[in-house]
């Protein structure tokens, strides 16, 4: 993103330098309108309009991406919570198994006791 801003700033600066060096008046016709303005002003206005149009076109994509990121962050939080719950359950079951293994003696069947 920073590289994009630096590149855009350099292009804008070059456009301004170009426009200031070309201050010749030109005639602009748009439909029924006709204007005579300097080339510098026309170039700067064209650059500005292009930037605004590009921004307006990219806003839906940016908003959609931000919405997806937000939803994915919520999903990650929920999954981490579930993981913590599973880890806690496994830990408690492991403690229970360890307790049972150490404190409960195996039953000796009467047939096995007679064989001894």
C-alpha positions as a Markdown table, in Angstrom:
| # | Residue | x | y | z |
|---|---|---|---|---|
| 1 | Unk | 0.0 | 0.0 | 0.0 |
| 2 | Unk | 2.9 | 2.4 | 0.8 |
| 3 | Unk | 4.5 | 1.6 | -2.5 |
| 4 | Unk | 1.3 | 2.4 | -4.3 |
| 5 | Unk | 1.0 | 5.8 | -2.5 |
| 6 | Unk | 4.6 | 6.7 | -3.2 |
| 7 | Unk | 4.1 | 5.7 | -6.9 |
| 8 | Unk | 0.9 | 7.7 | -7.1 |
| 9 | Unk | 2.6 | 10.7 | -5.5 |
| 10 | Unk | 5.5 | 10.6 | -8.0 |
| 11 | Unk | 3.0 | 10.4 | -10.9 |
| 12 | Unk | 1.0 | 13.3 | -9.6 |
| 13 | Unk | 4.2 | 15.4 | -9.1 |
| 14 | Unk | 5.3 | 14.6 | -12.6 |
| 15 | Unk | 1.9 | 15.6 | -14.0 |
| 16 | Unk | 2.0 | 18.9 | -12.1 |
| 17 | Unk | 5.5 | 19.7 | -13.4 |
| 18 | Unk | 4.3 | 18.8 | -16.9 |
| 19 | Unk | 1.2 | 20.9 | -16.5 |
| 20 | Unk | 3.1 | 23.9 | -15.2 |
| 21 | Unk | 5.5 | 23.7 | -18.1 |
| 22 | Unk | 2.6 | 23.6 | -20.6 |
| 23 | Unk | 0.5 | 26.6 | -19.6 |
| 24 | Unk | -0.7 | 27.2 | -23.2 |
| 25 | Unk | -4.4 | 28.0 | -23.5 |
| 26 | Unk | -6.4 | 25.3 | -25.3 |
| 27 | Unk | -10.0 | 25.1 | -26.4 |
| 28 | Unk | -12.1 | 22.4 | -24.8 |
| 29 | Unk | -15.4 | 21.3 | -26.4 |
| 30 | Unk | -17.8 | 19.1 | -24.5 |
| 31 | Unk | -21.2 | 18.8 | -26.1 |
| 32 | Unk | -22.6 | 22.3 | -26.4 |
| 33 | Unk | -20.0 | 23.8 | -24.0 |
| 34 | Unk | -16.8 | 25.3 | -25.2 |
| 35 | Unk | -14.1 | 26.6 | -22.9 |
| 36 | Unk | -10.7 | 28.0 | -23.3 |
| 37 | Unk | -8.4 | 27.1 | -20.4 |
| 38 | Unk | -4.8 | 26.6 | -19.9 |
| 39 | Unk | -3.4 | 23.1 | -20.6 |
| 40 | Unk | -2.1 | 22.9 | -17.0 |
| 41 | Unk | -5.5 | 23.4 | -15.5 |
| 42 | Unk | -7.1 | 20.9 | -18.0 |
| 43 | Unk | -4.4 | 18.3 | -17.1 |
| 44 | Unk | -4.8 | 18.8 | -13.4 |
| 45 | Unk | -8.6 | 18.6 | -13.6 |
| 46 | Unk | -8.3 | 15.4 | -15.8 |
| 47 | Unk | -5.9 | 13.8 | -13.3 |
| 48 | Unk | -8.2 | 14.7 | -10.4 |
| 49 | Unk | -11.3 | 13.4 | -12.1 |
| 50 | Unk | -9.5 | 10.2 | -13.0 |
| 51 | Unk | -8.4 | 9.7 | -9.4 |
| 52 | Unk | -11.9 | 10.3 | -8.1 |
| 53 | Unk | -13.4 | 7.8 | -10.6 |
| 54 | Unk | -10.8 | 5.2 | -9.8 |
| 55 | Unk | -11.5 | 5.7 | -6.1 |
| 56 | Unk | -15.2 | 5.4 | -6.6 |
| 57 | Unk | -14.8 | 2.2 | -8.7 |
| 58 | Unk | -12.5 | 0.6 | -6.1 |
| 59 | Unk | -14.6 | 1.4 | -3.0 |
| 60 | Unk | -17.0 | -1.6 | -3.4 |
| 61 | Unk | -14.0 | -4.0 | -3.7 |
| 62 | Unk | -12.3 | -2.5 | -0.7 |
| 63 | Unk | -15.5 | -2.7 | 1.4 |
| 64 | Unk | -16.1 | -6.3 | 0.3 |
| 65 | Unk | -12.6 | -7.3 | 1.3 |
| 66 | Unk | -12.8 | -5.5 | 4.6 |
| 67 | Unk | -16.2 | -7.3 | 5.3 |
| 68 | Unk | -14.6 | -10.7 | 4.5 |
| 69 | Unk | -11.6 | -10.0 | 6.7 |
| 70 | Unk | -14.0 | -9.0 | 9.6 |
| 71 | Unk | -16.0 | -12.2 | 9.2 |
| 72 | Unk | -12.8 | -14.3 | 9.0 |
| 73 | Unk | -11.5 | -12.7 | 12.2 |
| 74 | Unk | -14.8 | -13.5 | 14.0 |
| 75 | Unk | -14.6 | -17.1 | 12.7 |
| 76 | Unk | -11.0 | -17.3 | 14.0 |
| 77 | Unk | -12.0 | -16.1 | 17.4 |
| 78 | Unk | -14.9 | -18.6 | 17.6 |
| 79 | Unk | -12.6 | -21.5 | 16.5 |
| 80 | Unk | -9.9 | -20.5 | 19.0 |
| 81 | Unk | -12.6 | -20.5 | 21.7 |
| 82 | Unk | -13.7 | -24.0 | 20.6 |
| 83 | Unk | -10.1 | -25.2 | 20.5 |
| 84 | Unk | -9.5 | -23.9 | 24.1 |
| 85 | Unk | -12.7 | -25.7 | 25.2 |
| 86 | Unk | -11.6 | -29.0 | 23.6 |
| 87 | Unk | -8.1 | -28.7 | 25.1 |
| 88 | Unk | -9.6 | -28.1 | 28.5 |
| 89 | Unk | -11.9 | -31.1 | 28.1 |
| 90 | Unk | -9.0 | -33.3 | 27.0 |
| 91 | Unk | -6.9 | -32.1 | 29.9 |
| 92 | Unk | -9.7 | -32.9 | 32.4 |
| 93 | Unk | -10.2 | -36.3 | 30.8 |
| 94 | Unk | -6.5 | -37.0 | 31.0 |
| 95 | Unk | -6.4 | -36.1 | 34.7 |
| 96 | Unk | -9.4 | -38.4 | 35.3 |
| 97 | Unk | -7.7 | -41.3 | 33.4 |
| 98 | Unk | -4.5 | -40.7 | 35.4 |
| 99 | Unk | -6.5 | -40.7 | 38.7 |
| 100 | Unk | -8.4 | -43.9 | 37.7 |
| 101 | Unk | -5.2 | -45.7 | 36.7 |
| 102 | Unk | -3.4 | -44.9 | 40.0 |
| 103 | Unk | -6.2 | -45.3 | 42.5 |
| 104 | Unk | -8.3 | -48.2 | 41.2 |
| 105 | Unk | -7.0 | -51.7 | 41.6 |
| 106 | Unk | -7.8 | -54.2 | 38.9 |
| 107 | Unk | -10.4 | -56.7 | 40.0 |
| 108 | Unk | -9.1 | -60.2 | 40.4 |
| 109 | Unk | -11.5 | -62.8 | 39.1 |
| 110 | Unk | -12.2 | -65.8 | 41.4 |
| 111 | Unk | -11.0 | -68.2 | 38.8 |
| 112 | Unk | -7.7 | -66.4 | 38.6 |
| 113 | Unk | -7.3 | -66.3 | 42.4 |
| 114 | Unk | -7.7 | -70.2 | 42.5 |
| 115 | Unk | -5.0 | -70.6 | 39.9 |
| 116 | Unk | -2.4 | -68.8 | 42.0 |
